[in-house]
Amino acid sequence: MADDTIFRTITDTSPEATVWAGKDGLIKYWNQGAEEMFGHTAAEAVGQSLDLIIPENLRARHWEGYDRVMVDGQPSKYGRREMLKVPALHQAGHRMSVEFTLQTAEHPEHGTIAVAVIRDATETFNELRELRKQLAAAQAASGGRPA
């Protein structure tokens, strides 16, 4: 089996979403994990703008950073292993919380691409939010002293 076939098999079937986009912000690759996570098939997503999964109120900030890295060539302010945590948009219209790593790479066909490996962190985000509420309530009940 050729290396690229092995790579494709692993990437295509990964439970994590793997999304590639070009300098123009158009999606070039969308794996099965992305289909399951965001609800769009690869046929629906490839060729579309990343706006497909970016909540409208966050798009200006996203594109400012994206262009700084992809168009201007500035290094990302996020490290190679640092997980970015942001809201994302599901096909059904609801927000979800995701965390992902981001890197740029040179692709022989597409030029410079942004590669994101994305995990759904909605459950963890909701649990942390609930724990923070409980902590705040406990502190308020104890007169502001740590619980």
Residue frames relative to the residue before (quaternion, step in Angstrom):
aa qw qx qy qz dx dy dz
M 1.0000 0.0000 0.0000 0.0000 0.00 0.00 0.00
A 0.4485 -0.6997 0.4905 0.2619 3.59 -0.83 0.95
D 0.6430 -0.5480 0.3758 0.3808 3.56 -1.18 0.65
D 0.6762 0.4906 -0.3152 0.4502 3.61 0.90 -0.84
T 0.6121 0.5312 -0.3494 0.4702 3.61 1.13 -0.56
I 0.6373 0.5080 -0.3206 0.4827 3.59 0.97 -0.82
F 0.6395 0.5261 -0.3208 0.4598 3.58 0.91 -0.94
R 0.6768 0.4986 -0.2930 0.4555 3.59 0.82 -1.00
T 0.6405 0.5280 -0.3271 0.4517 3.59 0.94 -0.85
I 0.6744 0.4857 -0.2893 0.4749 3.57 0.89 -0.93
T 0.7092 0.4665 -0.2664 0.4566 3.58 0.77 -1.02
D 0.6699 0.5237 -0.3088 0.4261 3.57 0.85 -0.94
T 0.7781 0.3582 -0.1797 0.4837 3.60 0.98 -0.80
S 0.3943 0.7299 -0.4763 0.2914 3.61 1.24 0.07
P 0.4646 -0.6742 0.4877 0.3028 3.60 -1.00 0.72
E 0.6252 0.4980 -0.3427 0.4936 3.58 1.23 -0.32
A 0.4959 -0.6396 0.4939 0.3180 3.54 -1.12 0.65
T 0.0603 -0.7522 0.6551 0.0367 3.54 -1.01 0.88
V 0.0148 0.8022 -0.5913 0.0810 3.54 -0.65 1.19
W 0.1100 -0.7593 0.6388 0.0581 3.55 -0.98 0.92
A 0.0104 -0.7791 0.6267 0.0113 3.56 -1.11 0.70
G 0.4609 -0.6838 0.4991 0.2663 3.55 -1.17 0.63
K 0.7513 -0.3725 0.2852 0.4642 3.55 -1.32 -0.05
D 0.6732 0.5098 -0.2803 0.4564 3.54 1.13 -0.71
G 0.5146 -0.6680 0.4026 0.3563 3.60 1.27 -0.05
L 0.5144 0.6229 -0.4335 0.3994 3.58 1.24 0.27
I 0.5012 -0.6756 0.4648 0.2762 3.54 -0.97 0.94
K 0.1891 -0.7967 0.5708 0.0607 3.56 -0.86 1.09
Y 0.7923 0.0835 -0.0141 0.6042 3.58 1.15 -0.60
W 0.0216 0.7759 -0.6248 0.0838 3.55 -1.00 0.95
N 0.1923 -0.8348 0.5053 0.1037 3.60 -0.27 1.20
Q 0.7412 -0.3979 0.3063 0.4454 3.53 -1.38 0.00
G 0.6192 0.5472 -0.3382 0.4503 3.60 1.04 -0.74
A 0.6424 0.5017 -0.3171 0.4850 3.60 1.05 -0.74
E 0.6091 0.5457 -0.3498 0.4569 3.59 1.03 -0.76
E 0.6991 0.4722 -0.2647 0.4672 3.56 0.87 -1.01
M 0.6928 0.4977 -0.2818 0.4392 3.59 0.94 -0.86
F 0.8191 0.2843 -0.1127 0.4853 3.56 0.80 -1.03
G 0.5088 -0.7015 0.3874 0.3146 3.60 1.25 -0.18
H 0.6178 0.5085 -0.3491 0.4878 3.60 1.25 -0.09
T 0.4148 -0.6706 0.5428 0.2893 3.59 -1.01 0.73
A 0.6494 -0.4915 0.3916 0.4282 3.57 -1.27 0.29
A 0.6345 0.5404 -0.3342 0.4402 3.60 0.97 -0.78
E 0.6720 0.4782 -0.2886 0.4863 3.59 1.09 -0.69
A 0.7415 0.4586 -0.2311 0.4318 3.59 0.97 -0.85
V 0.6504 0.5267 -0.3382 0.4302 3.61 0.86 -0.92
G 0.7693 0.2902 -0.2614 0.5056 3.53 -0.84 1.10
Q 0.6276 0.5200 -0.3310 0.4756 3.58 1.29 -0.24
S 0.5925 -0.5554 0.4512 0.3700 3.55 -1.30 0.35
L 0.5933 -0.5575 0.4479 0.3695 3.55 -1.23 0.49
D 0.4606 0.6762 -0.4433 0.3662 3.59 1.26 -0.23
L 0.4744 0.6889 -0.4140 0.3591 3.56 1.27 -0.40
I 0.8086 0.2235 -0.0943 0.5360 3.60 1.02 -0.80
I 0.5979 0.5517 -0.3652 0.4525 3.60 1.26 0.13
P 0.4405 -0.6857 0.5003 0.2923 3.62 -0.69 0.99
E 0.6223 -0.6130 0.3456 0.3429 3.55 -0.94 0.95
N 0.6931 0.4922 -0.2943 0.4368 3.60 0.90 -0.85
L 0.7010 0.4435 -0.2696 0.4890 3.62 1.23 -0.22
R 0.4578 0.7343 -0.4228 0.2691 3.58 1.25 -0.19
A 0.6461 0.5218 -0.3459 0.4365 3.63 0.83 -0.84
R 0.6707 0.4867 -0.2966 0.4747 3.59 0.90 -0.90
H 0.6254 0.5367 -0.3356 0.4562 3.58 1.00 -0.83
W 0.7223 0.4575 -0.2690 0.4434 3.60 0.71 -1.05
E 0.5737 0.5679 -0.3835 0.4488 3.59 1.13 -0.54
G 0.7068 0.4419 -0.2592 0.4879 3.58 0.86 -0.95
Y 0.6293 0.5450 -0.3333 0.4426 3.58 0.97 -0.83
D 0.6904 0.4767 -0.2804 0.4663 3.58 0.85 -0.97
R 0.6031 0.5633 -0.3586 0.4364 3.57 1.04 -0.73
V 0.7228 0.4148 -0.2338 0.5008 3.58 0.97 -0.87
M 0.7785 0.4058 -0.2002 0.4349 3.57 0.67 -1.11
V 0.7534 0.3635 -0.2070 0.5074 3.60 0.96 -0.80
D 0.7537 0.3839 -0.2089 0.4908 3.57 0.85 -1.00
G 0.4212 -0.7459 0.4330 0.2807 3.58 1.24 -0.31
Q 0.4019 0.7042 -0.4917 0.3174 3.59 1.20 0.36
P 0.5377 -0.6140 0.4464 0.3670 3.60 -1.05 0.60
S 0.5431 -0.6017 0.4715 0.3474 3.55 -1.14 0.64
K 0.4581 -0.6725 0.5003 0.2958 3.57 -1.08 0.66
Y 0.6322 0.4928 -0.3282 0.4998 3.56 1.31 -0.07
G 0.4614 -0.6947 0.4853 0.2627 3.53 -0.95 0.90
R 0.6939 -0.4997 0.3346 0.3960 3.53 -1.25 0.43
R 0.7737 0.3283 -0.1792 0.5115 3.60 1.02 -0.70
E 0.5082 0.6595 -0.4185 0.3629 3.57 1.25 -0.05
M 0.3251 -0.7400 0.5589 0.1852 3.55 -0.91 0.96
L 0.2619 -0.7276 0.6151 0.1535 3.54 -0.86 1.01
K 0.1427 -0.7856 0.5994 0.0565 3.57 -0.95 0.87
V 0.1705 0.7929 -0.5564 0.1810 3.55 -0.52 1.23
P 0.5298 -0.5685 0.4956 0.3880 3.57 -1.28 0.21
A 0.0939 -0.7639 0.6354 0.0624 3.55 -1.21 0.57
L 0.4210 -0.7116 0.5191 0.2166 3.52 -1.33 0.27
H 0.2901 -0.7426 0.5831 0.1560 3.58 -0.87 1.01
Q 0.6594 -0.5180 0.3713 0.3989 3.57 -1.18 0.53
A 0.6594 0.5216 -0.3032 0.4485 3.60 1.04 -0.76
G 0.6015 -0.6070 0.3380 0.3944 3.58 1.29 -0.10
H 0.6138 0.5528 -0.3713 0.4240 3.61 1.16 -0.21
R 0.4862 -0.6425 0.5123 0.2973 3.51 -1.26 0.56
M 0.0701 -0.7546 0.6505 0.0495 3.46 -1.28 0.56
S 0.3982 -0.6820 0.5472 0.2773 3.57 -1.22 0.32
V 0.0281 -0.7979 0.6022 -0.0028 3.56 -0.88 0.95
E 0.1307 -0.7323 0.6562 0.1268 3.50 -1.34 0.34
F 0.0521 0.8236 -0.5585 0.0838 3.54 -0.97 0.84
T 0.3615 -0.6534 0.6086 0.2685 3.47 -1.38 0.32
L 0.1458 -0.7876 0.5966 0.0502 3.53 -1.16 0.66
Q 0.1136 0.7656 -0.6299 0.0648 3.52 -1.04 0.81
T 0.3483 -0.6921 0.5776 0.2571 3.53 -1.26 0.32
A 0.0335 -0.7834 0.6206 -0.0044 3.53 -1.20 0.60
E 0.4183 -0.6654 0.5496 0.2834 3.53 -1.29 0.37
H 0.1280 -0.7868 0.6029 0.0315 3.54 -0.77 1.09
P 0.5235 -0.6805 0.4027 0.3175 3.62 -0.77 0.95
E 0.7370 0.4000 -0.2269 0.4953 3.60 1.07 -0.65
H 0.8002 0.3373 -0.1405 0.4755 3.59 0.94 -0.90
G 0.4795 -0.6552 0.4541 0.3667 3.61 1.21 -0.13
T 0.7868 -0.2294 0.2020 0.5362 3.57 -1.04 -0.77
I 0.0226 -0.7947 0.6064 -0.0150 3.54 -0.84 1.02
A 0.3430 -0.6666 0.6148 0.2451 3.52 -1.31 0.45
V 0.1186 -0.7917 0.5984 0.0336 3.56 -0.83 1.01
A 0.0334 -0.7932 0.6078 -0.0158 3.56 -0.73 1.11
V 0.1279 -0.7281 0.6683 0.0830 3.53 -1.07 0.87
I 0.1083 -0.8599 0.4955 -0.0568 3.51 -0.37 1.39
R 0.1233 -0.7638 0.6303 0.0639 3.55 -1.11 0.83
D 0.4383 -0.6506 0.5487 0.2890 3.53 -1.15 0.67
A 0.0560 -0.8184 0.5718 -0.0119 3.58 -0.61 1.15
T 0.2722 0.8105 -0.4863 0.1804 3.58 1.25 0.33
E 0.6718 0.4995 -0.3105 0.4502 3.59 0.83 -0.94
T 0.6618 0.4970 -0.3028 0.4725 3.59 0.89 -0.88
F 0.6405 0.5225 -0.3224 0.4614 3.59 0.94 -0.89
N 0.6787 0.4901 -0.2938 0.4614 3.61 0.88 -0.92
E 0.6335 0.5209 -0.3301 0.4674 3.60 1.02 -0.76
L 0.6647 0.4966 -0.3062 0.4666 3.60 0.92 -0.86
R 0.6317 0.5252 -0.3334 0.4624 3.58 0.99 -0.81
E 0.6645 0.4964 -0.3042 0.4685 3.59 0.94 -0.86
L 0.6463 0.5100 -0.3219 0.4675 3.62 0.98 -0.78
R 0.6357 0.5198 -0.3297 0.4658 3.60 1.02 -0.75
K 0.6287 0.5216 -0.3300 0.4730 3.59 1.03 -0.76
Q 0.6583 0.5072 -0.3043 0.4656 3.57 0.94 -0.91
L 0.6494 0.5115 -0.3137 0.4673 3.58 0.99 -0.82
A 0.6524 0.5075 -0.3131 0.4677 3.58 0.94 -0.87
A 0.6529 0.5049 -0.3132 0.4698 3.59 0.98 -0.81
A 0.6547 0.5060 -0.3128 0.4664 3.59 0.98 -0.83
Q 0.6525 0.5025 -0.3103 0.4748 3.59 1.00 -0.79
A 0.6425 0.5129 -0.3259 0.4668 3.58 0.99 -0.79
A 0.6671 0.5091 -0.2928 0.4583 3.58 1.00 -0.84
S 0.7209 0.4068 -0.2447 0.5049 3.59 1.13 -0.58
G 0.6016 -0.5970 0.3529 0.3965 3.57 1.20 0.41
G 0.7041 -0.4800 0.2652 0.4512 3.58 1.10 0.59
R 0.5151 0.6222 -0.4327 0.4004 3.56 1.28 -0.04
P 0.5797 -0.5676 0.4362 0.3891 3.62 -1.08 0.59
A 0.4782 -0.6901 0.4696 0.2731 3.56 -0.96 0.87
